């Protein structure tokens, strides 16, 4: 399974440090959009997209999927899921 289908691959390549800056800037935009439901939704999705780019700057699809499974297992053990 890959999450690349959710967002097209970007045509630029930032360093990991720069991509983290982009992700943090998106988080600030989420905070600024709080109270405007539609704008808030778009900014959260932008943040998710930036987080995907951070992952794909460093890890393979397999590494990402394995990490997702570990996090799901960890959170299930903590009782976070219905």
N, C-alpha and C positions, 0 to 999 in steps of 0.2 A: 504494500500500500504506500502511496506517495501523496503528499499534500501539495505538490507542485501544481496539481490541477486546479487548486483553489485560486491561485494567483499566477498570472503569466510570469515567466522569468524576466527580470528587469534587464534592460540593455546597458546598464552601467555597472561598474564594479567598484565598490567602496572597500576600504580596509575594514576590518572588524571594529576597530575603535571608532571609525567614522559612522559605521552602521549603527553602533550602540548609541551614538549621539543622535542620530535620526530617530531611533526608537524612543529615546527619552524625550525628544522634542514632540513626538506624537502623543506621548503620555500627558505632557503639558496641555496639548490641544484638547485632549479628552477632558481634562479638568476645566478648561475654559468653556467647553461646550455644555457642561452640566447645566441642566434646566431646559435645554432645547433638545427635545427627544430625537428628532431626525438628525440634527447636527451631531449630537452625542453618539448616535449609532455609527455614523460615517467615520467619526474620529476613532472610535473603538476598533472598527474594521481596519482603518489605516494603521493603527498600532499593531494589530495582529499581523498585517502584511509586513510591517517593519520587523517584527519579531521573526517571522518566517525568513526574511532576508538575513537576519543575524545567524539563524540556524544554518541556512544553506551556504553562508560564507565559510563555514567551518566544518560542517558535518555532511555525511552522505545520507541518502534516503534511508538506508538500512539502520544506520546509527540513530537517526531521528526516530524511526519507528520503534526501535528497541527501547529507547529512552521513554517514549510515550507509554509503552506497555509497562515499564518499571514504575512510572509515576501513577498510572492507573491502579496498578497493584498496591502501591504504597497508600494511595488515597482510599482504596477499597478497604484495606486493613484498618484505616483510621475511621471508617464508617461514614465517609463523606457522600456516598452515593445512595440513591434510593434502591 
